[in-house]
Amino acid sequence: MSKKIKLTTSQALIRFLNNQYVTRDGQEHQFIKGVWGIFGHGNVAGISQALLQDKQMPYYLCRNEQAMTHTAIAYSKAKFRNEAMACTASVGPGSTNMITGAATATINRIPLLLLPSDIFARRNVAPVLQQLEHPMSQDISVNDAFKPVSAYWDRINRPDQLTWSLLEVMRVLTSPADTGAVTLCMPQDVQTEAFEYPSELFRKRIWSIPRMRPDINQLKKAVSWILTSKKPFIIAGGGVLYSEATETLNHFVEKTGIPIGETQAGKGSLPYTHPFNLGSIGATGSSAANLTAKEADLVISVGTRLSDFTTSSKSQFQNPDVKFIHINVNSMDAHKLSALPLLGDAKVTLSELGELLSGYKTDSDYKSTLENRKHNWMEEIDRVTSLSPNDKIQQPNVVKIVNNSAGDDSVIICAAGSLPGDLHKLWMTVNPGGYHMEYGYSCMGYEIAAGLGVKMAKPDSNVIVMVGDGSYQMLSSELITAVQEGLKITVVLINNRGYGSIGSLSESVGSEGFGTNYKYRSQESGKLDGEYLPLDFVKNAESYGVAVISPKTYEEIEQAMITSRNSTKTHVIVIDVDKTQRVPSYHSWWDVPVAETSTMKEVKQSRSDYEESSKKQKNYL
C-alpha cells in the first residue's frame, strides 16, 4: 500500500514544486527556483504558511503583483526557459494585477506559474471581501479572466484535485511548444484544508525537454527549395536562443553562405560582427537586412512568431516568387505565411538540414552584395549615433555610449517606447542572451522588474536597464526590491517629458502628438498644452535608496556608466534628451490605420500615404 502524507493543499503544492527538475542534453536543473508574492486576504493563511514552514523554497517580496510576474518572466527568459518561478497573490485586485503578466508570458512563450488566490470553494460565506458576484453562475470569479491569456488554467476546488492538476501544470510549463502562463487558482479555504496525499507525488521528478525532429519528407522538400534558391535569407527568432542553437546556426550560415536578420527576441543569435549577420529585421530593421529580405526568393524562419514588426505588416518580402520555410516547435507558428512547416527544435533541425545540404553555398555575387550592405549599415550606425544638431542630448548617441561602456558581459533590457526600435537597430550584441527585449507584448513597466530577474539568473553579468520616463513612472517601485535583495543593476532613465514613441506615431498619422506630453492643463484652452510638469526623477529615484547620477554631457554619461559599473550599489542615471531626434526607418513599414475621413489637412495627407503604403502588403497564400 502506498504511503500517505497528510498536508494542507498549500503545503503539498510547495513540497511538489521543490522536487521538479528538467533535463536537456544531459543538463539537469531544478525547475521552480522561488516564489514571488504579496500576502493578503486569500493566501496569508495558506500559501504563506506553507512557505514559512518549508525550508527549501525561497520566497521573494515584491511591491507590485504585475512587477513580480515581469521579474519571473525575465528570469526564465534569461535561463533560456530551463528554469522558472512562481507568483502568489491575494484575492481580487492582487490576483488580477497578474493578468498583464500572464499575457506577457504566454505571448512570449515563457514559462510562468501563477497562483492567484480565489473565493471560497464552499460558498457558504459568499460574497466575501473582494468577490465578484455574477448572476449567471456562482462558479465565476475574477480569476476566470486569466483563461484567455493562459497556456493552462485550472481551479482547485478540493484538496485531492491538486494531485492531477500539478502534473498538467508541469507538462505545459516544460513544453517547448505549449509553454506560457500556467494559472492555478487557489480558493482560500481549500489552501488550508488537509488531505492524505500519496508520497509518490513528492518524489523527485525529472521532466525531459525534448528536441523534436522534423518529418524527413518535409526536410527533404526544404532541401530542394534551398538548393534551387538564389537569394535565401534566414530570420533568426527567439527560438534560436531558447534552443541554445547559436553555435549550430553559426555553423549553418558559414557552411551555406545564407545571411540572417534578427527579430527582437532573436537578437544575439550571432555576434553583431559576424559577416552574415545583417542586423535587425522588419519595421525596426536595418537597411542591410531589410533590403535583403525584400529581394529574397526564399525566407527561412527559425523560432519566430512572425509578428507584424518582423514582417513589416506583411510587406517586407516583395519578391513575387518568394517561398517560406519555417522551423518551429509550435505548429501554429510553423504554418504562418503558408510556409513549408518543419516542426522541430531549432538546434537539431538546422543540424540535420545542414547535413543534407552538403556542397551547397550561395554564389560569390550574392556574398559580395551582402558584404557591401553590411559595410554600409555599419557606416550608417556610426552616422546616426554621432548626430548633434543642437545642444540637446540625442537618444541614439546615448545608446552608443551605453553600448560602448557596457562590456561583453552585459545584458541590456528594455520593452516599450522609442528605445526598442533604436536598440534593435543600433545595439551591438556580442553574446547570446546579451540583448533582452520584451517585445511580444511590449509591456510598459517591464524593464526595472525584469532587471531583477536577469540579475538573479546571471549574477555575474553587468545588467543594464534602459527605460523611458513613461515606463519608469508605471513601475519604478521595484527599485526598492533591488535594494532589499542586494541586486545591483544600472538603470538608464531616458527623460523626454512624455510618451516619445507614441508622440512620434501620432505625428505620423496627422494627430500632432496629441495627449502625449507631460503638461499642465491650460486654463485658456482647457487642453493639456500648458507648461511641462515639474517631474524630478532624481529625487524620486533617491527616495528608493539607490544611487542617482544626472549627467548633462556625453562625457558625463560615459563617466556615470563607469561609476555604476564599478559600484556594488544600484544606480539610476537620469538623462534628459531631445524628443525630436529619431533613427529613421529602413525599407520597412508598419501598418497603423489612419482616419479615412477628417477635416485636418495633416490627417488627409497621412491617409493618402497610408493607402499608398498598404499596396505593398502581400497575402502570401
Helices and strands as residue ranges (DSSP letters): E 4-8, H 9-18, E 20-24, E 27-30, E 32-37, H 47-53, E 59-61, H 65-78, E 84-89, H 93-96, H 99-108, E 112-118, G 142-149, E 152-155, G 159-161, H 162-173, E 181-187, H 188-192, E 194-198, G 199-202, E 205-208, H 216-228, E 232-236, H 238-242, H 246-256, E 260-262, E 277-280, H 287-295, E 298-302, H 308-311, E 323-328, H 331-334, G 336-338, E 340-343, H 346-356, H 364-384, H 395-406, E 410-414, H 419-426, E 435-437, H 446-457, E 462-468, H 469-475, H 478-485, E 490-495, H 500-508, H 537-542, E 547-549, H 554-565, E 571-576, H 601-614
